[in-house]
Amino acid sequence: MRQKILQVITLSDWGGAQRVVFDIADSLDKEKFEVEVACSPKGLLVEKLRARNIKVYEIKNLVRRISAIEDTKAFFALKKIIKKEKYDIVHCHSAKAGFLGRMAAKLAGVKKIYYTVHSWSFYNKGEFGFMEKVFIAMEKIGSVGVSKIICVSGRVMADGIRKKIANHKKFLLIRNGIDFNVENKRDEIRASYGIKPKDIVLGMTARLAYPKDPMLFLRLAKEILKISPNAKFVLVGDGPIKGECQNFVKNQKLEEKVLLLGEKSPLEARELFFVFDIFVLLSNFEGMPITVLEAMFAGLPVVASIVGGIPEMIEKEKGGFLVRNNYFGEIKEQIEYLIKNPQIRKQMGEYNLQKAKASFTLQRMVSQYENLYNE
């Protein structure tokens, strides 16, 4: 008899956590598991799930912002679905859905409740630092009666234990994994954007919002281009500070050297990794970013912040450089070093590719979730 599973996540926009939800729902053994998903309406996640004939419940009140009215409505909507469908397992993702989904599942009498932490809510000190104690308290309340708390990186797990979110025995580490089956169209795509064969392309793919700090990437571009005229910078993504990014590029007259490509489809975004020569991600906080995995599978050296699980992915001076965002000059020097040394870029990229194939495959991740569900 198949186990019936509900995956719950807040937003249906296509991001790292949404990719994990999709991959779990799509890749689990269909003879053993029947998977359905609940999330906010109309996003790419909904579209992709339905294209794979996976049932989706669109919860219109499930929103990212904190709202007593909307959150209460979302909670009762989830509870109603869970009680009606009699799920064997409810598996929650992201902070908002993680709390509401776990509480609804407990009150509906579900025996096996799981929560994957892609990034702790209390990491976001820039936007919600004043709410840190509240977020920690909510994580503790939500963890009562939960079967397992799955963390996507060792750092995320260590922080949860350190904050005493739950007993350490309740935590489980399952790192993200992906299937990077993408055709290399490097020359074709570079030509379509006017990128010359000798140009060194530094790419960043991320949501244009505070956590990812795209403005730091653009400020670096301005300074590096003064001494590396053959460099080009490509920023892929959309978000609330898109206008700020556009104004900076325009005001600094960087339009010919800095390409803001906006939001791309999942396939187009992955194809662009083969256009890059160096991948850069200067986040203020992370769990275990999928974009770094994509860069590794594309055979790229990576320059990234020392946050979350990134040091578990990128080995310093073997797969790239790990940096602190407040050390602007140091980041600039390391990027300039990679621009000037193509052989080092190649060695680091090959190292990352082999590590990704050994440790971060989709098959490995899904197998670990299947083992968890079968406990």
C-alpha positions in Angstrom: 0.0 0.0 0.0 1.3 3.4 -1.0 2.1 6.1 1.6 0.2 9.3 1.0 2.4 12.4 1.5 1.6 16.1 1.5 4.5 18.5 0.8 3.8 22.0 2.1 5.7 25.1 1.1 4.9 28.8 1.4 5.7 30.4 -2.0 5.3 28.8 -5.4 7.9 31.0 -7.1 10.8 29.0 -8.5 13.6 29.1 -5.9 15.9 26.6 -4.2 13.4 25.2 -1.7 10.7 24.9 -4.5 13.2 22.9 -6.6 13.7 20.5 -3.7 9.9 20.1 -3.2 9.4 19.5 -7.0 12.3 17.0 -7.2 11.0 15.0 -4.2 7.4 15.0 -5.5 8.5 14.0 -9.0 11.3 11.5 -8.2 9.9 9.4 -5.4 9.0 5.8 -6.3 5.4 6.1 -7.6 4.6 2.5 -6.6 5.5 3.3 -2.9 4.4 7.0 -2.5 1.6 9.2 -3.6 2.7 12.8 -3.3 0.6 16.0 -3.3 1.7 19.6 -2.7 0.1 22.6 -1.0 1.5 26.1 -1.7 0.6 29.7 -2.7 -1.1 30.1 -6.1 0.0 30.6 -9.7 3.8 30.2 -9.5 6.1 28.2 -11.6 6.2 25.4 -9.0 2.4 24.9 -9.5 2.8 24.8 -13.3 5.6 22.3 -13.2 3.9 20.0 -10.7 0.7 19.9 -12.7 2.7 19.2 -15.9 3.9 16.0 -14.1 0.3 15.2 -13.0 1.0 15.9 -9.4 -2.0 17.2 -7.4 -1.5 20.8 -6.1 -3.6 22.7 -3.5 -3.3 26.4 -4.1 -3.7 28.2 -0.7 -4.4 31.8 -1.5 -3.8 33.0 2.0 -0.4 31.4 2.3 1.8 34.4 1.9 5.4 35.3 2.9 4.6 38.4 5.0 3.3 38.1 8.6 -0.4 38.7 8.7 -2.6 37.4 11.6 -5.7 37.3 9.3 -4.0 35.6 6.3 -2.0 33.2 8.5 -5.1 32.1 10.4 -7.0 31.5 7.1 -4.1 29.5 5.7 -3.8 27.4 8.8 -7.5 26.4 8.7 -7.3 25.7 4.9 -4.3 23.4 5.5 -6.0 21.7 8.4 -9.1 21.0 6.4 -7.1 19.5 3.5 -5.0 17.3 5.8 -7.9 16.0 7.8 -10.0 15.3 4.6 -7.2 13.5 2.7 -5.9 11.5 5.7 -2.2 11.7 4.8 0.3 9.3 6.3 3.1 12.0 6.2 3.0 15.8 6.1 6.4 17.2 5.1 6.8 21.0 5.5 9.3 23.4 4.0 10.1 27.1 4.6 9.5 29.1 7.8 5.8 30.2 7.3 4.5 26.9 5.9 6.8 25.0 8.2 5.0 26.5 11.3 1.5 26.5 9.9 1.8 23.1 8.3 3.2 21.4 11.3 0.6 22.8 13.6 -2.2 21.9 11.2 -0.8 18.4 10.8 -0.6 17.8 14.6 -4.1 19.0 15.2 -5.3 16.8 12.3 -3.8 13.8 14.0 -1.0 13.0 11.5 1.6 10.7 13.0 4.6 11.3 10.8 5.5 15.0 10.4 8.7 16.2 8.9 10.2 19.7 8.5 13.0 20.5 6.1 14.9 23.7 7.1 16.4 25.3 4.0 17.4 28.4 6.0 16.4 29.4 9.5 14.0 32.3 9.8 16.3 33.9 12.4 19.1 34.1 9.8 17.5 37.2 8.2 18.8 39.8 10.6 18.8 42.6 7.9 15.0 42.5 7.4 13.7 40.8 10.6 16.4 41.1 13.2 14.0 42.6 15.6 11.9 39.4 15.4 14.8 37.0 16.1 13.5 35.9 19.5 10.0 35.5 18.3 11.2 33.3 15.3 13.2 31.1 17.6 10.3 30.7 20.0 8.0 29.8 17.0 10.5 27.2 15.7 10.6 25.6 19.2 6.8 25.5 19.4 6.6 24.1 15.9 9.1 21.3 16.6 7.1 19.8 19.5 5.7 16.5 18.3 7.5 16.6 15.0 9.1 13.3 13.9 12.3 14.8 12.3 13.8 18.2 11.5 15.8 17.8 8.3 18.6 20.3 7.7 20.1 20.9 4.3 23.6 21.5 5.7 25.7 20.7 8.7 25.8 24.5 9.5 22.0 24.8 9.5 21.8 21.7 11.8 24.4 23.0 14.2 22.7 26.4 14.5 19.3 24.7 15.2 20.9 22.6 18.0 22.8 25.6 19.4 19.6 27.6 19.6 17.9 24.6 21.3 15.1 24.4 18.7 14.7 20.7 19.6 16.6 17.8 21.1 19.6 17.0 19.0 18.3 13.5 18.3 15.4 14.9 16.4 17.7 16.5 13.8 18.7 14.8 10.5 21.1 16.0 7.8 20.0 15.5 4.1 22.0 17.8 1.8 20.4 19.0 -1.4 21.1 17.3 -4.7 20.2 18.0 -8.3 20.1 16.4 -11.7 22.0 18.8 -14.0 21.1 17.3 -17.4 21.8 20.4 -19.5 23.2 20.8 -23.0 26.3 23.0 -23.3 25.4 25.9 -25.7 28.2 28.2 -24.6 29.3 29.6 -27.9 25.7 30.1 -29.2 24.4 31.8 -26.1 27.4 34.0 -25.6 27.1 35.2 -29.2 23.4 36.0 -28.8 24.4 38.4 -25.9 27.3 39.9 -27.7 29.9 38.3 -25.5 33.2 37.8 -27.3 35.3 34.6 -27.1 38.0 36.2 -25.1 35.7 37.9 -22.6 35.8 36.5 -19.0 32.3 36.3 -17.8 31.4 36.5 -14.0 27.9 35.3 -13.4 25.5 35.5 -10.5 22.1 33.9 -10.5 19.9 34.9 -7.6 16.7 36.6 -6.4 17.4 40.4 -6.4 16.8 40.9 -2.8 18.6 41.8 0.4 19.7 38.2 1.4 21.6 37.7 -1.9 23.2 41.2 -1.9 23.3 41.8 -5.7 24.4 45.4 -5.2 27.7 44.1 -3.8 28.2 42.1 -7.0 27.6 45.3 -9.1 29.9 47.4 -7.0 32.6 44.8 -7.5 31.9 44.9 -11.2 32.5 48.7 -11.3 35.9 48.4 -9.6 37.1 45.3 -11.4 36.3 46.6 -14.9 38.7 49.5 -14.3 41.6 47.1 -14.6 40.1 44.1 -16.4 38.5 45.4 -19.5 37.9 41.9 -20.9 35.6 41.0 -18.0 31.8 41.0 -18.3 29.3 40.6 -15.5 26.0 38.8 -15.9 23.2 39.1 -13.3 20.3 36.7 -13.7 17.1 37.1 -11.6 14.3 39.3 -10.5 13.2 40.7 -7.1 12.3 43.8 -5.0 15.6 45.6 -5.6 15.7 45.1 -9.4 15.1 48.8 -9.9 18.1 49.7 -7.7 20.3 47.4 -9.7 19.1 48.9 -13.0 19.7 52.4 -11.8 23.2 51.6 -10.6 24.2 50.1 -13.9 22.7 53.0 -15.8 24.2 55.8 -13.6 27.7 54.2 -13.7 27.4 53.7 -17.5 28.1 50.0 -17.2 25.4 48.8 -19.8 28.0 47.4 -22.2 29.9 45.4 -19.5 27.1 44.4 -17.1 24.1 42.5 -18.4 20.9 42.4 -16.3 19.0 39.5 -17.8 16.1 39.4 -15.5 14.1 36.2 -14.6 14.7 33.2 -16.8 13.0 29.8 -17.1 14.7 27.0 -15.1 16.3 25.6 -18.3 17.5 28.9 -19.6 19.0 29.8 -16.2 20.9 26.5 -16.2 22.1 26.9 -19.7 23.6 30.3 -18.7 26.0 28.6 -16.3 27.9 27.3 -19.3 28.3 31.0 -20.4 30.0 31.9 -17.2 33.7 31.5 -16.5 33.4 32.2 -12.7 30.3 32.0 -10.5 29.9 34.5 -7.7 27.3 34.4 -4.9 27.8 37.0 -2.1 24.8 36.2 0.1 24.3 37.6 3.6 23.0 34.2 4.7 22.2 30.8 3.1 21.2 27.2 3.9 22.6 25.3 0.9 22.1 27.2 -2.3 21.1 25.3 -5.4 22.8 27.8 -7.6 26.2 26.8 -6.2 25.4 23.2 -7.0 24.5 24.2 -10.5 27.8 26.1 -10.9 29.7 23.0 -9.6 28.0 20.7 -12.1 28.8 23.2 -14.8 32.5 22.9 -13.9 32.9 26.5 -12.7 35.2 27.9 -10.0 33.1 29.6 -7.3 33.6 32.8 -5.2 31.0 32.8 -2.4 30.3 34.0 1.1 31.3 32.0 4.1 27.7 31.4 5.2 25.5 28.4 5.8 26.4 25.3 4.0 28.6 26.9 1.4 31.9 25.8 3.0 30.6 22.2 2.9 30.2 22.6 -0.9 33.2 24.7 -1.9 36.6 23.8 -0.6 38.8 26.9 -0.1 41.4 27.2 -2.8 40.4 23.9 -4.3 37.0 24.7 -5.7 37.2 28.5 -5.4 37.4 31.2 -2.7 35.3 31.7 0.4 34.9 35.3 1.4 33.4 37.7 4.0 31.1 40.3 2.5 32.5 43.1 4.5 36.0 42.6 3.1 35.5 44.3 -0.3 39.2 44.5 -1.2 39.8 40.9 -0.5 36.9 39.7 -2.6 38.1 42.0 -5.4 41.7 40.6 -5.3 40.5 37.0 -5.4 38.2 37.6 -8.4 41.0 39.5 -10.2 43.3 36.5 -9.5 40.8 34.1 -11.2 40.4 36.4 -14.2 44.1 36.4 -14.8 44.7 32.7 -14.3 42.7 30.5 -16.7 44.5 27.3 -15.7 43.5 27.8 -12.0 39.9 28.4 -13.1 40.0 25.1 -15.1 41.5 23.1 -12.2 39.0 24.5 -9.6 36.0 23.9 -12.0 37.1 20.3 -12.6 37.4 19.7 -8.8 33.9 21.1 -8.2 32.4 18.9 -11.0 33.9 15.7 -9.5 32.8 16.6 -6.0 29.3 17.4 -7.2 29.0 14.1 -9.0 30.2 12.2 -5.9 28.2 14.0 -3.2 25.3 16.1 -4.6 23.2 14.1 -7.0 19.5 14.1 -7.1 19.4 10.3 -6.8 21.3 10.5 -3.5 19.0 13.1 -2.0 15.8 11.3 -3.1 17.1 8.0 -1.8 17.7 9.6 1.7 14.2 11.0 1.8 12.7 7.6 0.8 14.6 6.0 3.6 13.3 8.6 6.0 9.6 8.1 4.9 10.0 4.3 5.2 11.2 4.5 8.8 
